[in-house]
Amino acid sequence: MHDGSSTHHICPAPAAASAPGRPGRTLPSRSALALLSVSVCLLVGCSTGASDATKDPAGDPAKTPVQAAGAAPGPELELHADDGQEHVPVTVGGRVTVEGGTITQVSLSTADGRAVSGEPSPDKKSWAPSGELKHGTTYRLTAVATGADGRRTTKAVTFKTLAEADRFTGTYTPENGSTVGVGMPVSITFDKPITDKKAVESAVEVSADSGQTVVGHWFGGQRLDFRPQDYWKPNSTVTVKIRLAGVKGADGAYGEQDKTFRFKVGRRQVSTVDAAAHTMKVVKDGTTVRNIPITAGAASSPTWNGQMVISEKLISTRMNGATVGFAGQYDIPDVPHAMRLSTSGTFVHGNYWGDDSVFGRSNISHGCVGLNDTKGGGDSGQDAAWFYDNSLIGDVVVVKNSDDKVIAADNGLNGWNMPWSEWTAGSAR
């Protein structure tokens, strides 16, 4: 190891009063010799460790050349794991980076000596394994970096990667690179219950180039949503940074995700369903672009009120009443132009089985919002086809004047129904 920033010198011991075999030479007194000795020590520096004088740092690869006072420090190696550390994410373990030099040698192997191949970056400032490490495996990593002045730094660690059974992951929406409506939250669902919510939430950063403040809210222990106080500003870009690698979310639950993704917010489109008037008004960027006759939920199965976000678009889907508590009442295999509004089964969709006279006049559905359509959905002139083609995931559909309560904030991506003060209170930061 490098033992300091200055050269070690040994001061001579005071000489005897006379030199044997050298008659006729007068030597300084003891007090004069002592004074001379102290003066020399002050000039060149003293060490009481005589064994240091025999060490040769340049002859040991773990040593660096002696650094003169005021010289720049040697290369700084980062192995991204402490010696003896456990639960190291496989996305992090085995990586090497350096500042103030270049990587000249790396050795990575398993505990039983099997070598793991890897490649340096073109500038030799980083090194990574060629493939992903194995979970629950012990590795030995040694790296050497060399500075421009020839000084070397060597660092070695032994670590164990995170076991499969001890990791947690999060699935998220929206997708990277997608364009969404102004109501689209960032929603992350974890595959294990999180107890250290603050640590996990702090490892996720959501920001918008519009400058809007974005706050997270926990729905239970496995779902974390982010949104601003009001809808996203149109044509803005939202960046999501997930830095969960190495974060302990609970006992036996460590993260390993480390990624950044972005999505674009499109135009502002909010459609308002008036269940009592049997109409839906579509407003795009402040202008009403269409008034559509609809049929909403019947008195026995009314449609939820509130702000609902389109979370899924299906050109055709099967709707079976057995999945939402209406067993035996309907099973339609080819519902066209279906767009999901809730987890519990609320959709806005095409309806080809209802008589034309019901649209704009009466409510006959089991809770969905139905628009006139043809079987197979092949007629682009139908209201349902037009609305499907002109809607984005993340668009808002507001339902009012229905004989039901406001939909729960966690039933779908519908956190907009929660007051901002309550939303922010659900943050763990």
N, C-alpha and C positions, 0 to 999 in steps of 0.2 A: 504494500500500500504506500501511496505517496505520504511522506511524513512531515510535510510542512512547506512553507513558501520561501524559506531562506536556507542557504548552505550551512551545514553544521561544521564548526571549527573547535579544535581542542586547544586550550591555552596551555603553554608549557608550565610545568611545576617550577617553583623557585629553585635556583641552583644553590649548591653548597658554597661555603665561604671561600674555598680555594679549590683549584682543580688539581687532582693528583697527577704527579709526573710533569707538571707545567710550572716549575719554580720560576720565580722572578716576576710572575704576572699578578697584578693586584686586582681582585674582584670587587664588585660593588658590595655594599653592606646588605644585610637581609632586608632592612626597611626599604632600601632603594629598589631591590629586586621585586619586592611585593608591590610597590607603586608602579613599576614598569609592567608587571604582569596584569594588574587591573586595567592599566591604560590600553594594553593590547586587546584585552577581552572586550572592552567597550568599543574598540574600533571594528573588530571582526565578528563579534558575537561568540558566546560560549555555550557548550552543552555539557551536561554531566553524564550523558550516555555515551561512553566510549565505544560501545558496540556499534553505534550508528555510523561511525567513521568507516567501517569495513563493508557497509552495504553498497550494492551496485544496482540502483533501480533500473537502469537500462538493460540489465541482464535478466530481468524477470518480466514476463509479459503482463503480469498483473500490476506492474509498477509503471509510473509515468516518469519521464525525465524531470529532473529537479527544476522547479519553477523559480525564476528570479523574482525578487520583490517588485511588485507593480506590474508583472507580466499578466497577459490575458489568461483566464482559467482554461483548463483542458476541455475536451468535448464532453457534453452532458448527455449521457445515455438514458433512455427511458424504456424499460422493459414491460410496462403496463401491468405488472403484477409484483407484489411483494414476495420476498423469500418466505416460503411456507404457507402462502395464501391458498385458501380453498374457495370453491364456488366461483372460479374465474370463468367468465363467459367464453365460449369457444370462438366468438366473433372478435375477442380481444386477445386471448392468450396466444403467446408466441410472437406477437408483434414487437418490433423494435423501431424506435425513432431516435434521432440524434440532433443536437444543436451544437454549432461550433465545430463541426468536423464532418467526416464521412464514415460510414460503416465499412469496416475492412474485413470482418470475420464474424460469422454467426454459426452457432451449433445448437440445434434443437433436437432432442431425443426423448423417448419415453423412459420410464424408470428402469425398464429392462434393457435399455441400450439401443432400441430401434431408432434409427435416424429418421427425421422428418425433413423433407426437402422444402426449400423456400426460395424466394427471389427478392433481390433488392430493387428499389425503384431506380429509374434511370440516373437520378442525381445522387444515389446512394445515401439519401437522407432517411430512408425507411427500409424496412425488410418485413416480409410477411410470409407465412407458410403457403405452399402452393395450393393446398386444399384446407377445408375446415377441420379443426382438431376434433378429436372424439370426446364425447361427454364422459364425465366421471373418470378421467385418466390423469395420471401424474406425469409431468414433463419437467425436463431440465433444460434451461435456456442460458447460453453464454454468448455474450456479444463483445466485440472489440471495435472501438472507433478511434480514428486518428485525426488530429487537428492539422492545420496548415503548417504549423511549426514542428510537426513530427511527434508532438506529445500524444500519448495513447491513454485511453480509458478502457478498462475492462469491468464488466458487471455480469454477475451470474445469479440466477434465482431458480428455485424449484417450486412448482405450483401444481395445483390440481384443478382441473376444469369442472364446471358445474355438471352435476348428474342430471340425467333426463328427468328423473322424478322430482327434482328440486327446482325446476325452472317454471316461470310463468310467462305467458305471452299475451299480447293484446291484438285483437282484430279491430280494424278501424274503417270508418267511412267519413268522407268520400274518398274516391280513388285518386291516386296521383295523376296530375295532368288533366283532370276532368273539369268541365264547366258546369256549374250548378246554379240553382236559384238562390235568391237572397235569404231564404229561410234555412239553408242547410247548416246544421251544427257540425262540429267535429265530434264524433262519438267513438269511444274506445271501449270495447268489452274484453275483460280479462278472463282467462280460463281458470283462475283460482281466486278465492276471496282475498282481498287486500286489507291488511290491518294497519300497515303504516301508510296511510293515505297521503300524508304530507310528503313523504319521500318520493312516492310514485308521481303525485301531481307535480311536484317541483321538477321532475325529470322530463316533463312534457311542456313545451313552449309553443303557443299558438299566437301568431301575430299577423296583422293585416297592413298592407301598404296604405290603406285609407287612414290609418292612425287610430282606429277604434280600439278601445280597451276590451280585451277578451278575458273572460273568467271561467274557470272550471266549476262543475257541480257534480257531486257524487250521487248516483241513484243506487243505494245499497253499497255492497262491497265489491262489486265486479263491473260496474259501468261508470265511466267518467265522460261527461259531455262538456264541450266548450262553446261559448257563443258570446257575442257582444250584447249590450243592453238593447239595442234595436237591430233590425235586420241589417245584414251586411250591405255596405254601399255597392251599388251596381258597378260592374267593370273593375272591381278591385281584385287583388291577388292575396291569397292567404297562404302563409308558410307554417308548416307543422314540423317541429323538431322533437323527435322521440329519442331520449338519451337514457334508456332504462338498463343498459348493460351494467351489470354489477350491483344494481339497486335491489336492496332487500325489501320486498313488499310484505312479507309475513314469514313466520317460521317455516322453513322448507320451501320458500318461494323467492327465487332470485330472478331478476330480469336479464335478458341478453340482447334485446333489440336496440339498435342504434341506427336511426335513419332519418332522413329529411324528405318531406314531400310537399308539393304545392298544388293548389287548385285555383281555378279562376271563377269569380262570381260574374254571372252574365247580367242580362237586363233584369229589371224589377218587374215581376209579374205576380200579382195577388188576385185570386179569384174568390168572390164572395157568394156563397150559397145561402139563399133565403128559403128555408124549408117551408115556411108558411106561404110564400108567394110562388114556390116551385120554380125558381129561376136561379141562374148562376151568372153573375156579371164578371167578365174577365177584364182586368185593368192592367195595361202594359205601359210602364214608364209614365204613369199618370194619365193615360188616355184609355177610355173604354173601347176595347176592340171587338167585343162580342157579348151579346146577351143570349144565354142558352137556356131553353126550357129543360127542366130536369124532373126526376121523381126521386124523393128522399125516403127515409125510413117510415114505415107505417106506424100507426099509433101503438101497436103492440111491440114494435122493434124500432124505436126512433133512432135517428142519426145523432152521434155526439155533436155537441156544440163546441166552438173554440177554434183555435188556429192549428191547422194540421199541415204537415210537410210531406210532400211526395217523396217517399223513400225507395220506391221500386217501380219500374215500368215493365209491363209484360204485354206483348202484342196479343197473346192469347193465354188463358189459364183456366184450370178447372176450379170451380167453387162448389164445395161440398158442405152443406149445413152442419154435418156431424162434427166438423173441425172447430166450429164456433158456437156450439150449443143449440143448433137447430137441426138435430138429427131427423132425417126423414122428410124435412120440409122442402129441400131442394138439393140437386146435384147436377150442375151444369158443366159439362166437360170443355166447353169452348167459348168462355166469356172473352169477348174481344176488347182491346184497348183498355186494359186494366192497370190502374196506378194505385199503389198501396198508400193509405193514409194513417194506418195504425197497426200495431202488432196484433191486436185482437181481431183483425179481419175487416176493418173498414176500408173500402176502395171507392174511387170514382172510376166508373167503367162504362163500356158500351152495353146496351140492353136491346136485344133483337126480339125477345120473346114477349115483351109487353106491347099492348096495343098503342098505336101512335097517339091515341087520345089521352093517355095518362101523362105524357110529358108536358109539363107546364100547368097541369090541372089537378093532379092528385099524387099522394105518396103511397107507394105500394111495396117498397123494398124491405129487406131485412136489416137495414141500417146503412147500406151503401148509398152513394149518390149515382143514379143511373142517367145516362145520356142516350138519346136515340141512336141506333146503329143497325147494321144488317148482319145476318149470320155469316161468319167468316171474316167480317170487318173489312171487306174489300172495296167498299164504296167510300172514297176519300171525301165525298161531299157531305157525309153524315157528321152530325155534331161531335160524336164521340171520336171519330177519326181526326177531325180538325183539332180538337182539344189535346189529343194524344200527341199529334205531330208538333204542336206549338207549346208543349210543356217540357220542363227540365226537372230532373231529380233535384229537390231542394226548393221548388216552387211552393208557395203557400196557398192552401185552400182554407178559407174561413167559413165556418158554418154558424148560422145564427137562426133564431126563432124556431128551433126544434124542441120537441117535448122531451128533452133529456138534459143531463148535466154537462158541464164542461169536461172534455176529455182529460185524463190524467197526463201530467207532463212527461212521464216515462212510458206512456203507451204509444210507441213509435218515437219519432224524432220531434216531439212536440213540447219541448221545454219553454217555448214562447208563452205558454199559458201560465207560467209561474212568474209572479212579480219579481223585479230585479233584486229587491232587498232579500227576498227568500232565496233567489238563485245564488247570490254572492255568499249568503250564510252557509250554503252547502259546499263551499270550497274548503279544502283542508290547508291551504297556504296561510 
